[in-house]
């Protein structure tokens, strides 16, 4: 396991470098004047353009700019915005909010999706099975912003069960509905994947053997069937954390959450390329680390998997 972990960590280095360079190149190679709108309706004076070009070294080749950015990044410096604000402060303020929202959404989709998948996988073609299939199809078909606006209007404006917007304190109770909205589509996919996996493994030889030995059905499902059926679900959950954080822009906008989704949108509108790159780099790290964690969990769930 130790050698495998070291090998995987070494494999993350070229993946991280290649991914971040591609992101850096795509963002900074967008055509257009990066200083457009920085001086109001008038074009920026040449003195300002020359000063900012020299400060951010925009006249150097792209690969040199990327090398300088990575050198500063490894020292914990994410750079500055055009106005001089450290990007690290923006990430430190917005990232915990989005992470908390994504974790709540991940927990909701894991609990509800897995429970629905297990129940329908054990009792296929019944009323509950058909109800879950129809409801998950409905959740997949509906855009996130539609679900968000409907729940906000009904629960927040009409029934006054929740606050229409999340406060700056970001209490867990306030994040339940936004988390449900953010993870609604993934919850539907998890329910369907768990249902299929449970139904397939239920016909496996080891399940029939466990039942023939007279083991209680609760133990057969909880120890034998569920453990082996969790592998595809864990794969979805592991890769979904980064997807939830990156796709939280709509949910954060609906419920007024100051997260990285809102910061990315604001940076794109104001052409703060350095901010966009830094936030996406953080999301890349989340994706890579979660993929590594998922691979390590495979061995814990399935004894047949061994890493050397």
N, C-alpha and C positions, 0 to 999 in steps of 0.2 A: 504493500500500500504506500509506503514511504517513497519508494522509487517511482511509482506511478504518479504520486502527487507532485514530486519534483519535476518529472517529465512534462506533466500538464502545465505546471507553472511556467516552465521554460517555453512551452508552445504558445502561451498567452502573449509573450513579448512580441514576436513578429506579427501576430494577429492585431495586437493593440497598435503597433506602429503603423501597419498598413491601413488599418481602419481610420485612425486619426489623420493620417496624411490624406486619405481620400476625402474625408470630411473637410479638412482644411483647404484642400484644393477646390472642392466644389463650392464652398462658401465664399472664398476670397477671389475666385475667378468669375463670379457673377458679373455680367456686364453692367455698366452704369457708373456714375460718379459717386464715390463713397461720401463725398462732402456735400451732396445735394440736400438742401433743406437745413443745413447746419447753421446757416447765417440768415435765416428767414427767407423771404421771397427773393432776395438778391443773391447773386452768386458770391461765394466766399472770395475774399481778396487773395491775391497771390501770396502775400506774406503769411496768411493763416494756413493756406494749403501747403506751402513749403515747410512751415514749422511743424505741422502735423505729420507730413510725409517723412521728415527727418526724425521726429520723435518716435514714430511707430515703424520706421525703416521700411516704408512701403515702396521705396525705389529699388530695393534689393530683389534678386530673383526669388521666386516662390519657395524653392526648396531651402534657400537660406533663411527666409522668414520662418518656415516650418521648423528648421533646426533651432533657431533662437527661441521659438515658442516652446518646443519640447524641453529645451535646456532650462527655461524658466519654470516650466510645469513641474519638472522633477524636483525643483527647489520649493514647490508649493506656491508659486506665483502664477496666477491665471491671467495676468495682464490687467489692462485698464480699459475703461470705456473712453469714448471721445471726450467726455467731460472730465476725465481724470479719476472717476470713481473706481476703486479696485473691484474687479469682477469676482474675486473671492468673497467679498462682503455680500454681493448679490446672491451668490450660490449659498453662502452660509445662512442667509435669511430665508430664502425661498425653498431650498432643498429639504430641510426637515419637514416643512408643511406638506410637500408633495410626497415625501417618503411615508409620513404618517397616514395620509389619505390612501396611498397605494397599499400599505400593509393592511389597513382596515378593509379595503376592497378585496385584497387577496384572501383574508380570513373569511369574509362573507361568502365569496364564491367557492372557497374550499369546503366550508361547512354545508352550505345549502346545496351546492352542485354535487358534492360527494354523497350526501344523504339521499338526494333525489335519484342519483345514478344507482346506488346500491339497492334502494327499495324497488325501483323499476326493473333492475337487472334480475332480482330474485323473483319478481312477480310480473313477468312479461305478458303483454296482450290483455291486461286488465284495465280497469277504469283509471287507476292511478298512472299506469304506464302511458296510456293515451293522453291523459291530462298533461303529464310532464313533456311528452313529445310535442304537443300543440303549443304549450306555453314557452318551451325553449325555442321553437321555431319562430314564435312571435317575438321573442326577445332578440333573436339574431337578426330578424328582418327590420326591426325598428332601429333607427339611428339613436345614438346615445343622447344627442341634444333633445330629441323628442321625449324620451323617457325622463330626462332631467327636468324639462320644462313642465311636463304633466305632473310629476311628483311634487315639484316645487309649488305649482299653482294649487293642487288639490290639498296636499298636506300642510303647506305653509301659509297660503293665502286664504283658502276656503275653510279648512278645518282647524287651523292654528295649532296643529300638533307639533310642528317643528318651526324653527326660524327660517325664513326664506333664504337668508345668507348666513354663512358661518362666521362667527366672531373671530377676533384676532387670537383668542386663547386656544382655539382649535381643540376643544374638548372631544373626547371619543364619542360621546352621545350625539354631538352635532355632526359627526362624520359618518354616521350609519347610513343615512339616506344618500349623501354624495358617494359614499363607498359602494352602495348597492348600484347606483347609476353607473359608476365607472366600471364596475366588474360585471355588469349585467350580461354582456355578450359572452365574456369568458366563462361565466357561471353556466350559461346554457351549453357551451361546448364541453365543459368538464362533466356536466350531467350526462350528456350523450356518450362521451368517451367512457366514463365509468360504467354506464349501463351496458355498453357493448362488451367491455372487458369482463365485467362480472358474469354476463350471460355466456361468454365463451369459456371462461375458466370453470364455470359451474359444471360443465360436462367433462372436465379433465379427469384423468385417472386418479390423481392424488385426492381429489375431492370425494370421488366415489369410494375410495379406500377409507378415508376418514369417516364417512357416513357408515360404511360397513362395519367399522370398529366400534360403532355405538357412541361416538363422540357427540356431545350436545351440539345442536345446530348453531347455537351462539358461538361456540368455539370453532366450529368448522368455518363459519363465515368470517369471524373476527381474526383468527390466527392463520388459517390456510388460504381461504378464498380471497379475502380482502388484501392481504399482504402482497400476494402475487398480482393482483389486479391494479395495484396502485402505481405501477411503473409508468404507464402512459399518462396517468393523472399527474404524477410528480413532474414529469417532463413539461407538461403544460403549465403547471403552477410555477416551476422554476424559471422558465423563460418569460412568464407573464408579468413578473414584477417590473422588469425594465420596460415592457410594453405598456403597462399601466402608468408608469411614471412619464413616459414619453407621450402617451395619449391622453393625459389628464387636462390638456389645455381647454377642452370644451367644458368639462365638469367644473374646473376651477373658475371659468368665466361665468357659468350659470350661478354658482353658489358663492361667488365673491371670495375665492381662496387665493391668497398671494403665494403661488407656487411657481415652480420652474416653467410650467406650461405658459402661464401669463407672462413670465419674463422672456421666454423665447419669442412669443408673439410680439411683445413690445420691442424686442431687439430687432426682429425682422422688419417691423414697420419703420423704425428709426435707423435702420442699416448699421446696427452695432454688430458687425461680423464677429468680432472677438468674443462677444458675449455668447453668441449662438454656438461658436466652436467649443468654447469651454463647457457650456452646459451639456452639449451632445457628447463631449469626451467623458464627462461624469457618467452619463447614461451608458456609454460603451463599457466602462468599467463595471457597472452593475450587471450588464448582460454577461460579460465574461466570467465574473465571479459566480453568478447564479448558475451558469452552465457547468462550471466546475463543481459546485455543490451538488447539483443534480446527478452528475456522474458518480460522485462519492456515495450518494444515497442509494444508488442502484444496488450496490453490494450489500447494504444493510437490509434492503427489502427482499432481495432474491439471493439466497445462499449459493446458487449455482454460479453467480457472477463473482469472479475473483480477479483482482488487479495485481499485476506483477511489475 
